[in-house]
Amino acid sequence: MTELSRAQIRELMGQVLKNQGKVLPDDDGADLREVGFRSLDFSELALRVEDETGEELNFDAPGLRRIATVGDVLDFLVELQRQ
């Protein structure tokens, strides 16, 4: 299995936002609502991570509820790859 680094996941997240004419801020503490990163965007990002790694990510809704910032998304996806 190929594991993506936090920086690689951040780059993929930036691509998802760029496709919508949005910009990923440099600050990992940026609030997702202010960035305009929605649940559909998270799903697209998760699919991109799966495509890159060749592995399915398994996560549950309670874990997603804690995600509020750019850094939370990155931490969540890095951790999922290790499970």
ROVOPA-950040 format. One line per field, with one value per atom (N, C-alpha, C, O): residue in three letters; chain; x, y negated, z negated. Coordinates in pm, 1 decimal, always signed. Each point is the difference from the previous one (the first is absolute). Layout:
r = ala_...
c = A_...
c1 = X_...
c2 = Y_...
c3 = Z_...
***
This chain:
r = met_met_met_met_thr_thr_thr_thr_glu_glu_glu_glu_leu_leu_leu_leu_ser_ser_ser_ser_arg_arg_arg_arg_ala_ala_ala_ala_gln_gln_gln_gln_ile_ile_ile_ile_arg_arg_arg_arg_glu_glu_glu_glu_leu_leu_leu_leu_met_met_met_met_gly_gly_gly_gly_gln_gln_gln_gln_val_val_val_val_leu_leu_leu_leu_lys_lys_lys_lys_asn_asn_asn_asn_gln_gln_gln_gln_gly_gly_gly_gly_lys_lys_lys_lys_val_val_val_val_leu_leu_leu_leu_pro_pro_pro_pro_asp_asp_asp_asp_asp_asp_asp_asp_asp_asp_asp_asp_gly_gly_gly_gly_ala_ala_ala_ala_asp_asp_asp_asp_leu_leu_leu_leu_arg_arg_arg_arg_glu_glu_glu_glu_val_val_val_val_gly_gly_gly_gly_phe_phe_phe_phe_arg_arg_arg_arg_ser_ser_ser_ser_leu_leu_leu_leu_asp_asp_asp_asp_phe_phe_phe_phe_ser_ser_ser_ser_glu_glu_glu_glu_leu_leu_leu_leu_ala_ala_ala_ala_leu_leu_leu_leu_arg_arg_arg_arg_val_val_val_val_glu_glu_glu_glu_asp_asp_asp_asp_glu_glu_glu_glu_thr_thr_thr_thr_gly_gly_gly_gly_glu_glu_glu_glu_glu_glu_glu_glu_leu_leu_leu_leu_asn_asn_asn_asn_phe_phe_phe_phe_asp_asp_asp_asp_ala_ala_ala_ala_pro_pro_pro_pro_gly_gly_gly_gly_leu_leu_leu_leu_arg_arg_arg_arg_arg_arg_arg_arg_ile_ile_ile_ile_ala_ala_ala_ala_thr_thr_thr_thr_val_val_val_val_gly_gly_gly_gly_asp_asp_asp_asp_val_val_val_val_leu_leu_leu_leu_asp_asp_asp_asp_phe_phe_phe_phe_leu_leu_leu_leu_val_val_val_val_glu_glu_glu_glu_leu_leu_leu_leu_gln_gln_gln_gln_arg_arg_arg_arg_gln_gln_gln_gln
c = A_A_A_A_A_A_A_A_A_A_A_A_A_A_A_A_A_A_A_A_A_A_A_A_A_A_A_A_A_A_A_A_A_A_A_A_A_A_A_A_A_A_A_A_A_A_A_A_A_A_A_A_A_A_A_A_A_A_A_A_A_A_A_A_A_A_A_A_A_A_A_A_A_A_A_A_A_A_A_A_A_A_A_A_A_A_A_A_A_A_A_A_A_A_A_A_A_A_A_A_A_A_A_A_A_A_A_A_A_A_A_A_A_A_A_A_A_A_A_A_A_A_A_A_A_A_A_A_A_A_A_A_A_A_A_A_A_A_A_A_A_A_A_A_A_A_A_A_A_A_A_A_A_A_A_A_A_A_A_A_A_A_A_A_A_A_A_A_A_A_A_A_A_A_A_A_A_A_A_A_A_A_A_A_A_A_A_A_A_A_A_A_A_A_A_A_A_A_A_A_A_A_A_A_A_A_A_A_A_A_A_A_A_A_A_A_A_A_A_A_A_A_A_A_A_A_A_A_A_A_A_A_A_A_A_A_A_A_A_A_A_A_A_A_A_A_A_A_A_A_A_A_A_A_A_A_A_A_A_A_A_A_A_A_A_A_A_A_A_A_A_A_A_A_A_A_A_A_A_A_A_A_A_A_A_A_A_A_A_A_A_A_A_A_A_A_A_A_A_A_A_A_A_A_A_A_A_A_A_A_A_A_A_A_A_A_A_A_A_A_A_A_A_A_A_A_A_A_A_A_A_A
c1 = +83.6_-83.6_+87.9_+98.4_-134.4_+67.2_-68.9_-122.1_+200.2_-58.1_+36.1_+116.1_-216.0_+23.3_+40.8_-50.1_+140.1_+40.7_-106.3_-88.1_+98.3_-90.4_+8.9_-101.8_+222.3_+19.8_-66.8_-57.3_+64.6_-63.1_-152.2_-66.5_+11.6_-144.7_-41.7_-104.7_+186.4_-27.9_-4.8_-84.8_+176.5_+2.7_-127.9_-57.3_+13.6_-124.8_-118.9_-90.2_+89.9_-107.1_-1.8_-106.7_+224.8_+9.9_-55.8_-63.8_+86.8_-53.1_-152.2_-65.1_+8.7_-145.4_-59.1_-97.8_+156.3_-49.6_+24.6_-85.4_+200.5_+33.6_-100.4_-34.4_-12.7_-98.9_-130.6_-80.2_+59.3_-120.3_+30.0_-85.8_+207.5_+37.9_+32.1_-1.0_+29.3_+33.2_+148.3_+65.3_-14.0_+142.2_+14.3_-67.9_+157.3_+30.5_+95.0_+108.8_-148.0_+88.5_+122.7_-1.9_+107.2_+122.2_-18.5_+70.9_-166.2_-24.4_-82.9_-115.8_+175.4_-73.5_-111.2_-86.3_+87.2_-104.7_-122.5_-95.8_+98.6_-112.2_-126.3_+3.1_-113.6_-129.4_-51.9_+2.7_-49.3_-45.9_-118.2_-12.5_-74.2_-115.1_+47.0_-54.8_+155.9_+53.1_+71.9_-2.2_+65.6_+71.2_-99.6_+29.3_-147.1_-99.3_+18.2_-43.6_+108.0_+24.2_-115.9_-16.8_-64.1_-123.3_+17.6_+105.8_-210.1_+6.3_+21.8_+68.7_-125.7_+24.5_+146.2_+56.7_+3.7_+142.4_+83.7_+98.7_-138.5_+70.7_-9.5_+98.5_-217.4_-18.8_+89.8_+61.9_-55.2_+86.7_+146.3_+74.6_-34.8_+137.8_+29.5_+105.3_-196.8_+19.1_+14.3_+83.4_-163.2_+10.3_+134.5_+57.9_-8.8_+131.3_+110.6_+93.2_-104.1_+98.2_-6.1_+103.5_-224.0_-14.6_+61.8_+68.8_-93.1_+57.3_+152.3_+64.7_-8.3_+145.6_+64.7_+108.9_-177.9_+58.5_-38.6_+68.6_-177.7_-47.6_-69.6_-24.2_-7.7_-66.0_-129.1_-9.7_-89.4_-125.3_+15.3_+57.8_-110.1_-0.7_-131.5_-107.0_+114.1_-120.3_-11.3_+86.6_-195.7_-20.6_-147.8_-85.3_+56.6_-137.7_-40.8_+84.2_-213.2_-54.6_+43.9_+30.6_-25.8_+42.8_+139.8_+25.0_+63.8_+133.7_-2.1_+79.2_-168.8_-11.0_-53.9_+33.0_-113.8_-61.4_+102.2_-26.0_+141.5_+103.2_+85.0_+81.9_-100.8_+81.4_-54.6_-115.1_+198.3_-43.9_+100.2_-36.0_+162.1_+104.1_+72.1_-16.1_+94.1_+82.4_+90.2_+11.5_+51.3_+88.0_-72.0_+57.3_-183.3_-78.6_-18.9_+9.8_-37.0_-16.6_+129.4_-0.9_+111.8_+129.3_+34.7_+41.3_-58.1_+29.0_-88.2_+47.2_-173.7_-96.4_+40.2_-0.7_+36.0_+34.1_+136.7_+19.3_+73.6_+129.4_-21.6_+55.2_-134.6_-26.2_-74.1_+30.1_-126.7_-75.7_+90.1_-23.7_+124.7_+90.8_+78.2_+46.1_-32.1_+80.9_-81.5_+55.4_-186.3_-85.9_-6.7_-67.6
c2 = +118.7_-118.7_-124.9_-8.4_-84.8_-128.6_-92.3_-15.0_-46.3_-94.0_-140.9_-29.8_-56.6_-139.3_-80.5_+22.7_-115.3_-88.8_-108.0_-19.5_-47.5_-112.1_-105.4_-55.3_+28.1_-98.6_+45.1_-81.7_+210.5_+51.8_-8.5_-32.6_+61.4_-10.7_-146.7_-31.8_-56.2_-144.2_-45.4_-80.6_+133.1_-33.7_+47.7_-72.6_+192.9_+51.3_-84.9_-26.8_-15.4_-85.5_-131.9_-51.5_-3.1_-123.4_+17.0_-91.2_+206.4_+27.0_+6.3_-51.7_+115.1_+8.2_-140.7_-29.9_-54.9_-136.8_-81.6_-78.7_+96.9_-74.9_+27.9_-90.0_+213.6_+36.5_-77.3_-7.0_-50.6_-78.4_-149.5_-80.7_+45.0_-140.7_-51.4_-120.9_+210.9_-37.5_+24.8_+72.9_-134.6_+13.3_+58.4_-41.6_+138.7_+57.7_-94.4_-28.4_-20.8_-90.1_+72.8_+121.6_-196.6_+57.0_+43.2_+88.0_-150.1_+24.8_+127.0_+6.2_+94.9_+123.3_-21.5_+86.2_-198.9_-30.3_-65.8_-32.1_+12.0_-65.5_+85.6_+121.5_-188.2_+65.6_+45.1_-76.6_+199.6_+55.7_-76.2_-10.9_-41.7_-77.2_-126.7_-39.3_-24.6_-122.9_+29.2_-81.5_+197.3_+41.3_+41.5_-10.7_+58.1_+50.0_+147.1_+47.3_+25.6_+143.5_+74.1_-2.6_+69.4_+64.9_+151.6_+54.1_+11.8_+145.8_+69.6_+102.0_-155.1_+57.7_-14.7_+87.8_-197.9_-20.8_+101.4_+52.7_-26.3_+100.3_+136.1_+73.4_-40.3_+128.4_+9.3_+103.5_-211.0_-0.5_+16.3_+74.6_-144.0_+11.3_+142.4_+54.9_+4.6_+137.1_+95.7_+90.5_-109.6_+84.9_-17.9_+96.6_-218.3_-25.0_+68.9_+56.2_-61.1_+67.8_+150.3_+65.6_-11.8_+142.7_+35.2_+101.3_-184.2_+24.2_-0.1_+83.1_-176.6_-12.3_+115.6_+46.1_-1.0_+104.1_+141.0_+96.5_-84.7_+131.5_+73.4_+120.3_-190.9_+58.7_-75.0_-121.2_+195.8_-61.2_-59.7_+61.9_-181.7_-64.0_+33.5_-17.7_+65.1_+32.1_-96.3_-5.5_-69.9_-95.2_-7.9_+39.4_-91.5_-9.4_-145.1_-89.0_+67.4_-135.2_-72.1_-119.0_+184.7_-72.5_-61.1_-109.5_+177.7_-54.4_-124.3_-91.9_+88.9_-115.3_-123.5_-112.4_+131.7_-114.0_-87.2_-117.0_+174.3_-75.4_-86.2_-79.6_+95.2_-71.7_-140.5_-17.4_-83.4_-138.9_-87.5_-106.2_+150.6_-81.8_+77.5_+121.4_-192.3_+62.9_+105.2_+111.6_-146.4_+92.5_+124.9_+108.9_-124.3_+115.4_+99.4_+121.1_-172.4_+86.3_+76.5_+121.7_-194.8_+62.0_+105.6_+110.7_-144.7_+95.0_+124.6_+112.5_-133.7_+110.2_+96.9_+121.4_-175.5_+85.9_+67.6_+113.5_-181.9_+63.7_+116.8_+108.2_-129.8_+104.9_+117.9_+115.3_-143.0_+108.8_+92.8_+120.7_-174.7_+82.5_+98.9_+103.2_-135.2_+82.8_+110.4_+85.7_-86.8_+100.2_+125.9_+95.4
c3 = +0.0_+0.0_+0.0_-73.5_+154.5_+2.5_-99.1_+2.6_-89.2_-95.6_+42.5_+28.0_-23.2_+36.9_-122.5_-110.1_+129.9_-107.8_-20.3_+83.8_-193.1_-29.2_+111.3_+41.4_+6.4_+106.6_+129.7_+72.1_-42.6_+121.8_-9.6_+98.3_-214.8_-19.6_+9.5_+56.3_-111.0_+7.9_+146.0_+38.1_+42.7_+141.9_+69.8_+81.1_-112.2_+56.4_-43.7_+79.4_-205.2_-51.2_+75.2_+33.6_-7.1_+77.6_+139.9_+52.7_+8.2_+133.9_-0.3_+90.8_-193.4_-11.6_-6.7_+68.5_-149.8_-13.4_+126.7_+40.5_+21.5_+121.4_+111.2_+76.7_-67.5_+101.4_-15.5_+93.1_-210.8_-28.2_-2.9_-35.6_+73.0_-2.0_-139.1_-23.2_-69.4_-137.4_-24.0_+74.6_-179.6_-32.5_-140.3_-93.8_+82.2_-130.7_-73.3_+50.1_-168.2_-73.7_-54.7_-18.9_-5.9_-57.0_-145.2_-48.7_-19.8_-141.7_-20.6_+41.2_-105.0_-28.1_-102.2_-16.0_-52.6_-96.7_+62.0_-70.3_+202.0_+68.4_-11.0_+19.3_-50.8_-14.6_+137.0_+96.3_-88.6_+127.8_+58.4_+122.0_-207.8_+50.5_+68.8_+103.0_-159.6_+60.6_+131.4_+92.2_-84.4_+120.8_+107.7_+119.1_-160.3_+93.8_+31.5_+105.0_-195.5_+16.2_-63.5_-122.0_+205.1_-45.0_-10.4_+31.9_-76.5_-15.1_+134.3_+5.9_+100.9_+132.3_+39.1_+65.0_-104.2_+27.8_-78.0_+51.4_-174.7_-79.5_+67.8_+7.5_+41.8_+68.9_+123.1_+24.7_+51.4_+117.9_-40.4_+63.3_-167.9_-48.3_-46.2_+32.2_-106.6_-47.2_+118.4_-3.4_+106.9_+119.6_+69.2_+49.8_-46.6_+60.6_-79.8_+57.5_-190.2_-84.0_+26.4_+11.9_-2.9_+29.5_+135.4_+12.5_+87.9_+132.9_-4.2_+63.7_-139.0_-7.8_-77.5_+34.0_-137.9_-85.0_+43.0_-33.6_+107.4_+38.7_-113.1_+9.4_-114.5_-117.1_-31.7_+19.7_-69.3_-41.0_-139.7_-89.3_+72.0_-131.7_-69.0_+58.2_-179.7_-76.5_-117.5_-87.3_+87.8_-109.5_-32.4_+79.5_-198.7_-45.0_-19.3_-12.0_+9.5_-12.4_-127.2_+7.3_-124.3_-120.2_+14.8_-50.3_+117.0_+21.6_+85.7_-20.7_+116.4_+89.5_-71.4_+37.8_-138.4_-69.8_-72.3_-27.8_-2.2_-71.5_+94.2_-45.9_+174.8_+97.5_+20.2_+40.1_-68.1_+13.1_+75.0_+50.7_-43.6_+62.0_+110.5_+13.1_+64.3_+102.7_-64.5_+50.8_-160.7_-69.6_-48.9_+0.4_-43.0_-43.4_+114.3_-20.1_+139.8_+117.9_+25.6_+18.9_-18.7_+28.0_-104.2_+34.6_-162.3_-107.9_+11.4_-17.2_+45.9_+10.3_+111.4_-19.9_+137.6_+113.4_-18.2_+43.6_-106.8_-28.6_-95.3_+20.2_-122.9_-99.5_+62.1_-31.1_+118.5_+64.2_+79.5_+4.4_+57.3_+79.2_-86.6_+48.6_-174.8_-91.4_-65.1_-69.0_+90.3_-63.9_+82.8_-38.1
***
